[in-house]
Amino acid sequence: MTWAPAGRDSHDVDALVTDRYLETLLAAHARGADAGPARIEADPILRGTMARLARDLTRFHPSFRFEEALADRLAAAAERMRITTDDVPSLTILPDGAVRFLPPGDLRSAMGRPLWIGGALTSAALSLAGAAYLAWRFRRPPSSAMARAVRAVARARLS
Amino acid sequence: MARPAFRRMDRPEEGVPRQVPLNRDRALVDAAQADPAQFDALYRKYVAQVYSYAYYELRDHHEAEDATERTFMAALAGLRRFEERATPIDGRGASTFRVWLFQIARNAVAERRRRLRRRPESRLEAAETIAATADVEGEAARRDDVVAAMRAIDRLPGDRRRAVILRFVEEMSTTEIAGILGRSDGAVRVLIHRALRSVARDLGDSRR
């Protein structure tokens, strides 16, 4: 019978000892050594079984043809993902108040500091109301001196 | 302050558990999340492991290839949602890319197994085929040993079989297996311990 410390039953302790032995056995195999650790007193029957499984259960490799073909398919899928995430036009308000769909790459060239409203085309319907509201606010003449000052600063930053 | 997460080591001394940082794929994952084309590095690193796991579970070359393809396609599609959570504070629930990938593989394999159950085939023949593949030297005795071991693993119930494959073939730590199977470290240790007892009985019987 295995002595069990408080809070653990004998199954847990046996499992822990087996796990410890197995860990060091697999490490020994990784080093190219056949023998398991001598210092851990695991069940001799289990020690033999572990040694046998470590020896007999080898890793199988896919064929080169399959590996390369799947690599090609993944590369094609990655390319499609790159296109869909990078090149989807976003709803953008230009400094003159015009609202356009621009690819992210064109934003910097189209304007100094873009005001980005929408995300992707799919969310355009949600963003249209916001875009229209901001466009209206942009075109409306400032009502107070503070608003005029804020706009002047914004214009200076854009230019 | 963030601390590195360590579990296993590549070149341990005898009696000392191996420790490898759980977040060892962080750089590759970051690169692939920024640019999906960089996923190739992760694919090359893990394709043999995923394929081997699928092969042990399905015992069919084409089914294993199919499960491998589904696994990596799903991983690529979901990579942006993957979050590396491997810190010591996270403990046994620490997430690594490999754990996440094998969770996907486990689901892909389970789906194929369900399909195969509806279309049963001779598992014995599959075991013989694997043994023949492994038998590079042409040693009959060695081949018999491999066949017996494969049969013993085959007879284990679901999670015990998976735990043994992941432990012995993929050389995963208890923590990683716990993450893949959705169990505690202790539960995985007990699973493997009981599986080994069953296998020991089986192999003992097969010798008589």
Interface residues (C-beta under 8 A of the other chain):
Chain A: H11 D12 D14 A15 L16 T18 D19 R20 L22 E23 T24 L26 A27 A28 A30 R31 P37 A38 R39 I40 I45 L46 G48 T49 M50 R52 L53 A54 R55 D56 L57 T58 R59 F60 H61 P62 F66 E67 L70 A71 R73 L74 A75 A77 A78 E79 M81 R82
Chain B: R8 M9 D10 R11 P12 E14 G15 V16 P17 R18 D35 P36 A37 F39 D40 Y43 R44 V47 A48 Q49 Y51 S52 Y55 Y56 A64 E65 T68 E69 F72 M73 L76 A77 I130 T133 A134 D145 V146 A149 M150 I153 V164 I165 R167 F168 V169 E170 E171 S173 T174 G186 R189 V190 I192 H193 L196 R197 V199 A200 L203 G204
